[in-house]
Amino acid sequence: MSTAVEAIYQKGLLQLLTPLPLPEHSRVRVAVELITDDTERSEWLSHSQQQLETIWDNAADDVFNELLAS
């Protein structure tokens, strides 16, 4: 699983703005990218994320998964 979430760095800790669907004590790898107030970039990233989710989450892929399983 790979996902991107926003966080705030405060007093040496990263506080996530949205919770992650992970079991307690899961080990994760964190890559930090400083977010600037670039509205156009934020809009492009949001649009890109929506497009990727649409492409990866579709019923047509189930056919390929069934073929790989057999």
C-alpha positions in Angstrom: 0.0 0.0 0.0 1.2 3.4 -0.8 -0.6 6.6 0.0 0.2 10.3 0.6 -1.3 12.2 3.5 -0.6 15.7 4.9 0.8 16.3 8.3 1.9 19.1 10.5 5.4 19.1 12.0 5.2 20.4 15.6 7.5 20.0 18.5 9.5 17.3 16.8 6.5 15.1 15.8 4.5 14.7 12.6 0.8 14.9 13.3 -1.3 13.5 10.5 -4.3 15.5 9.3 -6.3 12.4 8.4 -6.0 8.9 10.0 -4.5 6.0 8.1 -6.3 2.7 7.8 -3.5 0.7 9.4 -3.3 -1.7 12.3 -1.7 -0.4 15.5 2.1 -0.8 15.6 2.4 -1.1 11.8 5.9 -0.2 10.5 5.8 2.4 7.7 8.3 4.3 5.6 7.9 8.1 5.6 9.1 10.4 2.9 8.8 14.1 3.7 8.0 16.8 1.2 7.6 20.4 2.3 4.3 21.8 1.1 4.3 25.4 0.0 1.2 27.5 -0.6 1.2 26.8 -4.3 -2.5 26.6 -5.2 -2.0 25.5 -8.8 0.3 22.7 -7.8 -2.1 21.5 -5.1 -4.9 21.5 -7.7 -2.8 19.4 -10.1 -1.8 17.0 -7.4 -5.4 16.5 -6.3 -6.6 16.0 -9.9 -3.7 13.5 -10.5 -4.6 11.6 -7.4 -8.3 11.3 -8.5 -7.3 10.1 -12.0 -5.0 7.5 -10.5 -7.7 6.2 -8.2 -10.1 6.0 -11.1 -7.6 4.0 -13.2 -6.6 1.6 -10.5 -10.0 1.0 -9.0 -12.1 -0.4 -11.8 -14.1 -3.6 -12.4 -12.2 -4.4 -15.6 -9.1 -5.3 -13.5 -10.9 -8.1 -11.8 -10.8 -10.0 -15.1 -7.0 -9.8 -15.2 -6.8 -10.9 -11.5 -8.9 -13.9 -12.3 -6.7 -14.9 -15.2 -3.5 -14.5 -13.1 -5.1 -16.7 -10.4 -5.8 -19.6 -12.8 
